[in-house]
Amino acid sequence: MFRVPEDYYQGINRACLAAYHHDTGLLAYSFMSNHFHVIAETGDPYGYIGSIRNGYNKWFNNKYSRKGPLGYAGFHAVELDTLEHILEGTTYVLRNGVHHNVVSYPSGYPFCSTRYYFMKDFGVHGQYTPIISWKEQREFLPWKVKLPPGYLIDKSGLLIQENILQTKMVEHYYGSPRKFSYYLNKLSGEEWAMLNIESWMGNKIKDLLNNEKLIGKVNRISDVDVCLFIDQWLKNNKNGAPYTTLQHEEKLSLALLLRQKMADPGQIARCLAISRDVPENLKNAHDLGRSRKCPS
């Protein structure tokens, strides 16, 4: 669903722009390779999420020359109706990178909003180079999109979040930088999620979260690294064609090479759009069958 940094930035930007157009307050988010979470104050959750997904789906399909929907047909929403639930839900989202063993600490994950709260208290200063000209902005935004008042985009392609996120509201809920740090460092990964989130989300969301798990060890090769490796091979061998043009034997060869680089079978399956059984069963070059050549 999200392969390389540009894809993640597109997803985040669309969440921000959809919030503006649907009169929604965006409080927190975390975008993982195969799903995303948002905490939002809205009277139109279906319109808001639909706007994010439909716009991003079209952009992704156009970029990678593919057809069809991304992810599940629907989405699951939980109303956070007490302060306890708000803190638990927000903390779960902000800790999602840790929960899925992608990073060892919450603010280390670059595609979530964790680092934008209590910035002054923690001595954090955002360094940006805003893009002002309409022509430069077109490299990252659809031609028909006009940035709302006060919205700026950095040269990386990401909207500058301090102008958009409802950070003051989130800081109010936590109360202090110390309490914020306490919540984000209470327990790690699975244990914290089972005790504090999945206990009240219900069986439906438990099943959904189980399907989304990104199992692995912290500091392993990331999904982004795997996708960038695949894209570099495509650049070197297929003139930069999208991953959707890979033939079955080419996918097998890349899967074997990625296994040798210690990529997890689940990562390889996600990034190559193949069954997880394929990389799990690849053990040596003999498993490639009729594949004639392993890419380098």
Sequence and secondary structure as in RCSB ss.txt:
>XXXX:A:sequence
MFRVPEDYYQGINRACLAAYHHDTGLLAYSFMSNHFHVIAETGDPYGYIGSIRNGYNKWFNNKYSRKGPLGYAGF
HAVELDTLEHILEGTTYVLRNGVHHNVVSYPSGYPFCSTRYYFMKDFGVHGQYTPIISWKEQREFLPWKVKLPPG
YLIDKSGLLIQENILQTKMVEHYYGSPRKFSYYLNKLSGEEWAMLNIESWMGNKIKDLLNNEKLIGKVNRISDVD
VCLFIDQWLKNNKNGAPYTTLQHEEKLSLALLLRQKMADPGQIARCLAISRDVPENLKNAHDLGRSRKCPS
>XXXX:A:secstr
   SHHHHHHHHHHHHHHHHHTT EEEEEEE SS EEEEEE S HHHHHHHHHHHHHHHHHHHHT  S  S SS 
      SHHHHHHHHHHHHTHHHHTTS SSGGG TTBSGGGSSTTTTT      EE SHHHHTTTS TT    TT
  EETTS B GGGTS HHHHHHHH SHHHHHHHHTSS HHHHHHHHTHHHH HHHHHHHHHH   S TTS  HHH
HHHHHHHHHHHHSTT  GGG  HHHHHHHHHHHHHTT  HHHHHHHHT  THHHHH  SGGGGTT      
